[in-house]
Amino acid sequence: MKALVYGGPGKMSVEQKPKPQIKAPTDAIVMVTKTTICGTDLHILKGDLATCPPGRILGHEGVGIIDSIGDNVTTFHVGDRVLISCVSFCGKCYYCRRNMYSHCTTGGWILGNEIDGTQAEFVRIPYADTSLYPIEKGADEEALVMLSDILPTGFECGVLNGRVAPGSNVAIVGSGPVGLAALLTAQFYSPAQLIMIDLDDNRLDVAKKFGATATVNSTDGKAAEAVMKMTGGRGVDTAIEAVGIASTFELCETLIAPGGTIANIGVHGKKVELHLERLWDRNITITTRLVDTASTPMLLEVLRSHRIDPKQLITHRFSFEHILEAYDTFGHAAETKALKVIIEA
């Protein structure tokens, strides 16, 4: 089968790989029909994640059709169309019983990281009964790809961890795909202000269309000053970091109001300064999280009721034969205006 293979920092290629086989009775083999690229894939290509070795097939998102199942898979059958969760979990270990599926002792975020992923014609899914979701007939599969990772990530790591509440002031630093996913799902809780901050005017324009009440271009270094004016000098109740670099996290530290919450989503490959000399007496909460996908069933219901349209995040479409072009487009988003790309088999 064809697969996109990580070759070490800055290296990737399309290669022929053996079709995956059932290794455990709880496995399923899924023929991938649609997948996408995540910002985390770009972090892997930069060499930021030591858990992902060269030779790994990348990707942890997608939809497909079940090709074969292990003897202990009871929820699904060959031929079923399924949504692939970015997190694989057993449902039985200490962390799974605490709904911390990303820390499953034999699973977690392993697809395209510790085991081969979804940017291939076929993928092996461990714990298929808990790591796949059935797709209803007639469902929009492109929209569903956004529920593999990005939508639950924005919601769980940003909105829930950030304690977004009715009438609160929220700033989201980073108007890329995950920041926009946080923007879409933050509106479940009717905050008074949803302020999007970014360097890219195009992405800020998109954020306005998605429901931002205000946008700030931070190129001039005066984003904090602008947000303070919008909030009467108090700052925001929730600051969501959705980039993964030191300067954006430190901006969140500057924006946060007393009693507020800084919710980190970004994948940080380098150290960040924590300014406790400014924050120690301000009742600040800082949260970190890897998406658990515990919210996926709820988000599926919201999608089914047409109360949210994650398909808005899709800007480009490619066939698998052009996956390297898809990476180039996604990796140069400032020039291509890319948000999420769909790669179709």
N, C-alpha and C positions, 0 to 999 in steps of 0.2 A: 504494500500500500504506500501511497505518497504521504509524507509527513514533513512538518516544519521542525527542524532540529537545531537546538542551541549548540553552538560550537565553542563556547567560551566568550569572554567579554568582547562585545562588538562583532561577534560572528554568528551567522545563522545560514541555513541552506535547506532547500527542499530535497529530500532523499527518499529512496525506496527502503521501507522498513517491513519486517514481518508483521502480518496481521496479529493483533493480541489474542491470547487464548485465556480461557477460564483458568484461574489459579486457585480459587477458593469457592466453596459451594454457594457463597453469598454474592458472587460476582455476576455482572452482566457485561456482555460485549455490545456496544452501541455503534451503529453506523451513523456517523456524524453527517447531518444534512446542512446545518448552519452553525457557524461559530463566529467568534469575534476576537479582537485584540484588546488587552487590558493594559492600563498604565503599569501594572505590576510586571507584565511581560517586558516592558521597556526597562524597568529596574533590573530585571534578570540580565538583560542584554548589556547593561552597564556593569554587571558584576557585583551588584549590591546584595544578592542573596546567595550565601555560601551553601545553602541546602540544595540548590539546583546545580547538578554537575553537567559538564559538557557531555553531549550525546543525548540529552533529554529532549523528548518531544514536548513542545510548549503548548500552552492553552488550558484554561479551566472553565470555559463557558461554552454553551451550545445547546442545540436540540438535535434529536436524531430518532432512529428507529432501532428497536432492540433486535439484534442479530442472533444472540444466543444467551442462555441463562444457566447459572449453576443450579444444582439440585435443591438448594434451600431457599431459592427465590420464590416467594409466594404471591407477591403483589402484581407482578408483571409477567407478560408472555411474549414470546417471539412475535415480532410484527407490531408491537405497541409503539406509538409515538410518545417520546418522553422529553422532558426538560431535564438537563443535567445541572445539578447543583455544583457550585465551585468547592463546596465542602463535602467530604465523604465521612460518614460517621456510623459507628456501630450501634449507638443508642443504649448501650449497656454499661459502659465504663463509668468511672467516678465523674469525669468531666461531662460526659453526655447526660448523666442524671441531673446535672446542674444546668442543663441547657447550654453548656459551653462546648458546642460541637466542634468548633475550630481547634479545640485542644484534646479531641478524642485521642486516646492513647495509641490507637492503631490506625487512625485516619487523620481527619482535619483537612487543612489545605495541602493536599498532597498532589493533586492533579496538575501536571505541567510544572511540578516542583520536585517532589520526591519520587513520583512515578510519572510515566508518560501521560501526556494530556490530550486535549481535544482538537488541536490543530493538525488533524490527520483524518484519514478516511474512516478509521475505526478507533475506538478507545475502550479500554477496560475500566469499568466502574466498580470499585469495591462497595460492599454493603448496598447493593442495588435497591433493596426495599426501602431504605431510609434516605438514599442519596439521589434518587430519581423522582420525578413527579409526572403523572399522566397528563397528556395533552388532549384536550377535548377536540372532537371533530369540528373543523371550521375555525379553530383558534388561530390568531395571527402569530405565526412562529417567530417572525422577526421581533415582534414586541416581547415575546417570551424569552428570547435570548438575553434581553436586558434584565431579566429576573434571575439569571444564573448567578450573577455577582453584583453588578453595579448598583441596582436598585436596593437590594437588601444591605449592601455596604453603606450607601449614603444614609439609609434610614437607621440602621442599627448603630453604626459607629459615629454618625453625625447627629441625627435627630434624637434618637433615644438616649444615647450617652450624653448628648448635650442638653438634655432636659428641656427641650423646646416646649413652651407652654402658651396657652392663649394669652394674647396681649403682650408677649415678651418681645424684646428687640434681639434680632439674630443677625450676625455677620458671618458670611461664608467666604473664606479666603481661598480663592481658586475656583474659577468658573469653567473648569474642564468637565469631563463627563461625570466624575463622581461628585463634584461640587454641585452640578446641575441636578443629579439624582437626589442629593440632600435637599436642594431647593424644592423640587417637586414634592417630596414626601414631607417636608417641614410644614407644608400647607395643610396637612391633615389636622394640625393643632392651632391654626389661626393666629400666628404671631402678629403683632402690630406692625413690625418692620422686618423685612427680609432684604438685607443689604449684601450685594455681591461685589467682591473685590477681585480685580484681575489686572493684568498688564495688556490684555487683548481686547480692543474695542468690539471686535466681531463677537467674541464670546459674551461680552457684557450685553450686547444687543440681543443675543439669544436668551440670556438670563431674563431680560425684561419681558420677552415673549412668554417665558416659562413662569412668570409670576413674581419676579423680584420687584420690590417696592422702590428700590433705589440701587444705583450702581456707582462704583468708584474705580477709576483707573488709577492704579498705584504707581505708575511710572515716575511721577514727580516726587515720590517719597513722602507725600502728605496725606496718605490714606487715613491714618489715625486721626489727624486733625479734622478731616472731612466727616468721619464717623462721629466724632465727639460733637460736632455741630448738629448733626442729625439727632443726637440723643440728649441734647441739653447739657452736654459736658459730662454725662454720667458714664457713658460706654454701653456696651451691649451685655445682655444677660447670658447669651450663648455665642461663643466664637468657635466656628468649625474650621479646622485646618485641613484643607483638601488638596495639598500640593506635595508636601514631603521634603521641604528644604528648610534650612535653619531660619532664613529671613521671614518666611511666612508664619512659622510657629512663633517667632519673636514678635511679629506684628499682632498675633492673637493675644499675646501677653499684654501688649499695650492697649488693645481695644477693650479688654474685659472689665466689666463693672464690678464693684464690690458684691460678693455673694454670687458671682457668675460662674459659668462652667466653660472651660476650654476643652473641646472634644477633638481629639486628633484622629484623622482618617489617613493622612499621608503616610507613605512608606518612606521611612528615613534611613538613608544609607550612610549618613554622617552625623556626628554629634550636634546637639542643639544646646544653646545656653538657656538655663532656667534662672530667671531673674528673681530669686527669692528675696533679694534686698528690696524689691518693689512690691512683691506679692504676699509676703509672709503674714501680713496683718489684715488681708482683704477678704478673707473667707472664700478663697478661690478653690474650685475643684478642677482638677485636670484628669481627663479620662483617656485611656487608650483601649483599643480593641481590634481584634481581627474578626471579620464578619463570621457569624455563626450560622447564618441563614435560618435562624429560628422564626423569622418573620415571613419566610417565603409563602407558607400557606395563606396568611392574611393578605399578602400582596397579590397573590393569584386571585383571590376573591375581589380585591379592589380593581384589578385589571379586568376581570370578568364583568364587573358592573359598569365598566367604561368611566370610572371616576378618575382615572389617570391614564395618560398616554405616553408610555416610555419610548414608543417608536419615534417620538420627536427627536430623540437623541441620535438617531441614525442619519448620517450625512453621506456616506459612501458605501458602495456595494461592489464586491469583487468575486470572481470565481476562484476556486482554490488554486488554479494554475497561475493566478496573479497575486498570490499571498505575499510575495516579497514586495510587490508594488504597494499592497495594502499596508505593510509595515512602514514603508517609506512615507506614504501618505499620512498615516497615523502619527508617525514620529516627527513630522514637520507640520504640525497642526496650525502653527501660526501662519504659514504660507498657504496651506491647503484648506484651511477652515474646517478641518475634520473634527468630529466629536467621536461617535462610535462608528465603526465600519462593520459591515456584514460580509462574511466570507462563506460562499455557498458551494457545496460539493457539486 
